[in-house]
Amino acid sequence: MKAWMGIAALAGALASGSATAAPVATGNELLQWCKNVLSNNEAESTSYTAGYCTAVVITVGDLVKSINHDLGPKLQICVPSGVSNGQMVRILVKYLEANPEKLHINATTLTILATQQAFPCKG
C-alpha cells in the first residue's frame, strides 16, 4: 500500500508542476487528446494535444522503468519489449472509455492505472 501511495504522490508531483503552470489535465481531456493521436485526420493526429497524450504515455513509461523495481510484486508493471507508443495510446483510450467514472482523475495517474491493468507482472 505504501508503494502505491508513493506512485500516486509521484504522479501528482509530476503532473502538478509549478503554481504558475496550466491546470493539470484530467482523463476527460486526455481521452479526447489521445483519440486525436489515433485520428486519420492529419491536423488532429499531429496537434499539440495529440503530442500531450504521447508525452504522458512516454513519461509514464520512463517512470515505470525507473521505479518498478522498488514496487511490491502486486504493483509492478511488466510492459513487454516491443510495445510501441501507439499501442500504449490505444490501451489508454480503451481504459478511459471503459472507466468513465474515473475521468476526473489526473492524466498521469490514469495512464499509470491503464498500464498497470494492461501489463501486470506474472507472480
C-alpha positions in Angstrom: 0.0 0.0 0.0 2.8 2.4 0.8 4.4 1.8 -2.6 1.1 2.6 -4.4 0.7 5.8 -2.3 4.3 6.6 -3.4 3.3 6.2 -7.0 0.3 8.4 -6.6 2.3 11.1 -4.8 5.0 11.0 -7.5 2.4 11.1 -10.3 0.7 14.1 -8.6 4.0 15.8 -8.3 5.0 15.2 -11.9 1.6 16.4 -13.1 1.2 19.4 -10.9 4.2 21.4 -12.0 4.6 24.9 -10.6 1.9 27.2 -9.2 2.0 29.2 -12.4 1.7 26.2 -14.7 -1.5 25.4 -16.6 -4.1 23.3 -14.7 -3.5 19.5 -14.6 -5.2 17.6 -17.4 -7.8 15.1 -16.3 -9.0 11.9 -18.0 -11.7 14.0 -19.7 -9.1 15.9 -21.7 -6.7 13.0 -22.1 -9.3 10.8 -23.7 -10.0 13.4 -26.5 -6.3 14.2 -26.9 -5.4 10.5 -27.2 -8.2 10.0 -29.7 -6.5 12.7 -31.7 -3.4 10.6 -31.8 -5.4 7.8 -33.4 -7.3 10.0 -35.8 -6.9 9.7 -39.6 -7.2 13.5 -39.7 -3.6 14.7 -40.1 -4.4 18.0 -38.3 -5.7 16.2 -35.3 -3.1 13.4 -35.2 -0.2 16.0 -35.3 -1.9 18.6 -33.0 -0.4 19.9 -29.7 -3.0 18.0 -27.8 -2.0 14.7 -29.5 1.6 15.5 -28.6 0.5 15.9 -25.0 -1.1 12.5 -24.9 2.0 10.9 -26.4 4.2 12.8 -24.0 2.2 11.5 -21.0 2.5 7.9 -22.3 6.3 8.2 -22.8 6.7 9.9 -19.4 4.8 7.2 -17.6 6.8 4.5 -19.4 10.0 6.1 -18.3 8.6 6.4 -14.7 7.7 2.8 -14.6 11.1 1.7 -15.8 12.7 3.9 -13.1 10.7 2.9 -10.1 9.3 -0.6 -11.0 12.0 -2.5 -9.0 11.0 -0.5 -5.8 7.4 -1.5 -6.0 5.9 -4.6 -4.4 5.1 -7.6 -6.6 1.4 -6.7 -6.9 2.1 -3.2 -8.1 4.9 -3.9 -10.6 4.2 -3.3 -14.3 5.8 -5.6 -16.9 5.5 -4.0 -20.3 6.8 -6.4 -22.9 9.6 -5.2 -25.1 8.4 -4.0 -28.5 5.2 -2.3 -27.2 5.0 0.9 -29.2 3.8 4.3 -28.1 0.9 3.9 -30.5 -0.1 0.7 -28.8 0.1 2.3 -25.4 -2.1 5.1 -26.6 -4.7 2.6 -27.8 -4.6 0.8 -24.5 -5.0 4.1 -22.7 -8.0 5.1 -24.8 -9.6 1.7 -24.2 -9.1 2.0 -20.5 -10.5 5.6 -20.3 -13.6 4.6 -22.4 -14.2 1.6 -20.1 -13.9 3.6 -16.9 -15.8 6.9 -17.4 -16.3 7.2 -13.7 -12.5 7.9 -13.3 -12.2 10.6 -15.9 -12.0 13.3 -13.3 -8.6 11.8 -12.1 -5.4 13.4 -13.4 -4.0 12.2 -16.7 -0.7 10.8 -15.3 -2.4 8.7 -12.6 -4.9 7.3 -15.2 -2.1 6.4 -17.5 -0.3 4.5 -14.7 -3.6 2.7 -13.9 -4.2 1.7 -17.5 -0.6 0.5 -18.0 -0.8 -1.5 -14.7 -4.1 -3.1 -15.8 -2.8 -4.0 -19.2 0.6 -5.3 -18.2 0.6 -6.7 -14.6 3.6 -8.8 -13.8 3.1 -12.5 -13.6 3.8 -13.5 -10.0 
